[in-house]
């Protein structure tokens, strides 16, 4: 519905412009600075959770700009996307999944670092739903999804401390929000890493 899209287009451009001045001032397609999110904390540095959503939004804006004959907007979105997808993959993919990099000397709490976050490919799932293709290399996406299942899925919760909230019985199965299969768990990790959320289970399973 182009009429509907045209009516929202000014607000969409304003929203993207805010991202460019707040979180992507250097134009590299990766979000920097404090990135507040639904874990009730601010992520710092680079991660594929928030920046993956940003990459998907850049692709969506590019497609909409083409529909509305605004090539300058589309080209800027494509430029940032091309830089961001390559840089994010090169910096964060550890051979198994996407980690987080941040200034550990100055940020001491509520990050996940070397952890395997179940939400690490949320932006890629969103991009698939919108038929936007891969925002990260296909084989790395498949490997990361397998790692999420291998490391975060539990056939029971006996012996696991669910904190700060308990959402499963010992005999239930479920997907933990984050694990550290190779060590490196921060002293104060990202909130809710030891819980299971059905919403995250849904998007991982759907992906």
N, C-alpha and C positions, 0 to 999 in steps of 0.2 A: 504494500500500500504506500505508494510514493507520497501521496498527500499527507498521510500520517507521519511518514519519515521526515518530510520537509518541515512539518510543524515542530518536530523535536530536534531537528538538526542544530539550531543555534545553541541549545542547551548542551547537546552532546559535544560540540566543539569547545564550549566553555569548560565542560568537565575535563576533557582531555587536555586542554590548555593548562588547567590547574595542576594536573599530574606532571606536565612538562616543567612547570615552574617550581613545583614542590618536591617531586621525587625523581625527576629525570632531567635535571638541569644540564647535564653533560651530553644528553642526546644519545646515550649508548643503549637504550632499550632495556635497561635494568634499573629497578627502583633502589634508591639510596635513602639514608636517613631513617627516622622513626617510622615504622610501618605497623600501625595498630591493626588488630585483626580479631577474629572471633575466639581466639584463645585468651582473650582479656589481657594481652600484653603487647608490647611493642617489639617487633623483630628489628634487628639492626643488620647492617651489612647486606650481603647478597644471598638470596634464597630462591628456589624455584616455586615456592608456594605463592607468594605475593607477586613475584615477577612473572610467573607463568600466567597468572590472571591478566597481568598487564600486557604480555605478548599477545594473548588471545584478543584482548580489547583493541590492540593496534591493528590486528588483522581484520576485526569486525569493522573498525572505523575506515580502514582502507577500502573494503568492499562497499560500504555505504557511500563513501566519497565518490567512488566510481559511478554508482547509481545516480548520484546527484550532480555529476559533472563538475566536481571540484578536485581537479587533478593535483593541485598544490598540496591539499590536505592529505590526499591518498599517497602521494609520493613521500611526504614527510613521515607518515606512519610506516610505510614500507621500508624506508631507510633505517628508522629506529628498530623496526622488527628484525631486519636482516643482521644488523650489528648485534642486537640483543640475544637472538637465538644462538648465534655462534659463540658469543662471549660467555653466555650463561652455561652452555654445555661444556665448553672448554674449562671453565673455572670450577664448576660444581659437580660434574659427573665423576664419581670415584671408581668407575668400572662396574659397580653394582647398582648404585642409586645416586640421587642428587642430595648433596649435603648443603650446609649453610656455612658461609665464611663471614666473619665479623671481627672487630677489634676486641680481642679477648682481654687486653690489658685495661681497657676503659669500660667495657660492658661485662658485668659480672653475674647477671641474673636473667632467667627466663628466656634462654635461647636453646637451640637444639644442636647446633654445631655439626658433629660427625654422626648425628642420629639419622635413623631411617624414618622419616615422617610419612605417615599414611596419606597426608594431604599434599605431598610434594608434587603431584601431577594433576591437581585440581584444575588448573588452567587448560591443560591438554584435554581433559575430559570435557570441559566446557567447549573448547574449540571443535571437538568431534561432534558434539550435539548441534553446533551451528554450521556444520559441514565446511569448516575452515581448514581442514587438513592438519598436518602435524606442525606444531610450533617448536618441537624439539626433534632430534633424529629418531626415526622410527625404531631402530634396533635398541637404542638407549632407553626409549620409553618402554619397550617390551621387557627389557632386562630389569628396569626399575620396578615395574609392576610385579614381576616375579619375585623380586627381592622383598617388596612390601608384604606379599603373601608369605614368603618363606620365613621372614623374621618377625612379623607382627601378628600373624594368625596364631591363636592358641586353641587347642582342642579342649582345654579345661583351664580353670583359674586356680587350681589348688596350689598353694604355695606362693601365689602372686599377690602382692599387696596392691590393691586397687585404692588409689588416693588421688585427690582428696575425697572423691565420692565413689560409692560402690554401685555398679550397674549390672553386675552379673553374679550368679551363684558359682560355686566352685565347679559344678558339673556342666556349666554352660560353655559354648564356644563363642569366640569373638575376636575382633581385630583391635589390637592396642593402637592408640594414637601415635605412639613413637617408641622406638627401641634403639639401643646402642649395641648392635651385634658385635662390634669390634672394639668396644670400650669407648672412653672419651665422654661418658655422660657428665654434663656439668653438675657442679655441686647443687645448684638451684636451677633445674632444667625448665623448659617450657611448661607452663601450666597444663594439667590434664593429660600429660603424656602416658600416665599409667591407667587411664580410663579407657572405656570403649564407648564410641558414639555411633548410633545406628545411621546417622546421616553420612558419616565418613565411610562406614561399611557399605552404604548404598552406592556412593559414587565410585568407590574402588571396584565393587562387584560389577557395576554397570560398565565401567571402563574396560 
